[in-house]
Amino acid sequence: MSRLVLDMDMRNFLKEHKLTLVESFSVLYSGWEMDGTWYLCQRENGEKVVVATSHGDPYITGRETLEQRCEEYRKVLQKTESILAQI
């Protein structure tokens, strides 16, 4: 098992509530402070593209990036379902 570094607030909370950490897992949010919205756009020739942002700066991304995002969502969903089955 890899070592998880907890901040002082979390360690204090666990200690105060007499809790032991068993496993960590990710929770998806719609985005962080920025870049939570991407856009499906269409070029004049009819080609559709996705416009994303990085730190607020837009860029065109492709199918591979969307497939990578979907793979990450599947991993997080599997982990979340695994935790849910344990409670």
Sequence and secondary structure as in RCSB ss.txt:
>XXXX:A:sequence
MSRLVLDMDMRNFLKEHKLTLVESFSVLYSGWEMDGTWYLCQRENGEKVVVATSHGDPYITGRETLEQRCEEYRK
VLQKTESILAQI
>XXXX:A:secstr
       HHHHHHHHHTT           S SSS    EEEE TTS EEEEEEETTEEEEE HHHHHHHHHHHHH
HHHHHHHHHHT 
